[in-house]
């Protein structure tokens, strides 16, 4: 299960204390950026029509994260990744789950 949160850290100057809070990811672009960072590819490449394995895996990971967050339709997720329709997202989610099942 992917948790769509990020950490926000701040330091209290008065007491020198570090406070950490969880903030829910509110944009698909944040999830895409995280998937790209985890796979070491650029957002530009992830949105491109190239079908290289590392780019496809990055997109599939993004599709899975966005779907798990449950806030967006499959069509919205597809458009955020530069794709045309929801069936690409469905295929990507299934491929990601299959790959994760095989690697465990």
C-alpha positions in Angstrom: 0.0 0.0 0.0 1.4 3.4 -1.0 0.7 6.2 1.4 0.4 9.6 -0.3 1.9 11.8 2.3 5.0 14.0 2.6 6.9 15.2 5.7 7.0 18.9 6.6 9.7 19.7 9.1 10.2 22.9 11.0 12.5 24.0 13.8 11.2 26.1 16.7 13.8 28.8 17.2 12.7 29.4 20.8 13.2 25.9 22.1 15.3 24.4 19.3 12.8 21.6 18.9 12.1 19.8 15.6 8.5 19.3 14.7 7.5 16.9 12.0 4.0 16.7 10.6 2.5 14.6 7.8 0.8 16.4 5.0 -1.3 14.5 2.5 -0.2 14.9 -1.1 -2.8 17.0 -2.7 -1.7 17.0 -6.4 -1.1 14.3 -8.9 2.0 16.2 -9.9 3.5 15.6 -6.5 2.9 11.8 -6.8 4.4 11.8 -10.3 7.5 13.7 -9.0 7.9 11.2 -6.2 7.7 8.2 -8.6 10.2 9.9 -10.9 12.6 10.6 -8.1 12.4 7.0 -6.8 13.1 5.6 -10.3 15.7 8.2 -11.2 14.0 9.6 -14.3 12.8 13.1 -15.2 9.2 14.1 -15.3 9.6 15.1 -18.9 10.8 11.6 -19.8 8.0 9.9 -17.8 5.4 11.9 -19.7 7.0 11.2 -23.1 5.7 8.6 -25.5 8.9 6.5 -25.2 8.3 2.9 -24.2 11.6 2.2 -22.5 11.3 -0.3 -19.6 12.5 2.1 -16.9 10.0 4.8 -18.1 7.1 2.3 -18.3 7.9 1.1 -14.8 8.0 4.6 -13.5 4.6 5.4 -15.1 3.1 2.1 -13.7 4.4 3.0 -10.2 2.8 6.5 -10.5 -0.5 4.9 -11.7 -0.4 2.6 -8.7 0.3 5.4 -6.2 -2.4 7.7 -7.6 -5.0 4.9 -7.7 -4.1 3.9 -4.1 -4.6 7.5 -2.9 -8.2 7.1 -4.2 -8.8 10.8 -5.0 -8.7 10.8 -8.7 -10.4 9.1 -11.6 -8.5 6.8 -13.9 -8.9 9.4 -16.7 -7.4 12.2 -14.5 -4.5 9.9 -13.6 -3.9 9.2 -17.3 -3.9 12.8 -18.3 -1.5 13.7 -15.5 1.0 11.2 -17.1 0.5 12.5 -20.6 -1.6 9.5 -21.6 -4.9 9.5 -23.5 -7.3 7.2 -21.7 -8.0 5.2 -18.5 -7.3 1.8 -20.0 -3.6 2.6 -20.0 -3.8 3.3 -16.3 -5.7 0.0 -15.7 -3.0 -1.9 -17.5 -0.2 -0.1 -15.7 -1.7 -0.8 -12.2 -2.0 -4.5 -13.1 1.5 -4.7 -14.4 2.9 -2.9 -11.3 1.0 -5.3 -9.0 2.2 -8.3 -11.0 5.8 -7.0 -10.9 5.7 -6.3 -7.1 4.2 -9.8 -6.5 6.9 -11.4 -8.4 9.7 -9.5 -6.7 8.6 -10.5 -3.1 
